[in-house]
């Protein structure tokens, strides 16, 4: 089963149904729900997600959405080593550095994001959800 790491923006696209990105995010997580891929996220993602969606949803709705989302992913820990790696990395955005190093420290070789330019120095495959889904159609 293919392992992929998803950046927070993809998850927010899914949970908040942000257009025009929602269909590809939904397809990605549908593949996980069907057991065709395994999606990993950083523990940091839940804090980010809560912060964003509680601005759009009630507390109860946000918790329900996060609980449903949690069942689709494997949560990777944010460790001191990952923080150190992000602090000395070339990532301008610290949060992106945390996400990237969480993926690489857990040997996840593919990262899905909408911010491709922020991962230009990555040593793993980085693509958008749309690129990933379209790549499946080519196989």
Protein Blocks (a to p, Z undefined) as FASTA:
>chain_A
ZZddddfklmmmmmnopafklmmmmmmmmmmmnopaccdddfklmmmmmmmmmmmmcfkl
mmmmmmmmmmmpccddddfklmmmmmmmmbfblmlmmmmmmmmmnopabdcdfklmlmmm
pcbdcddfklmmmmmmmZZ
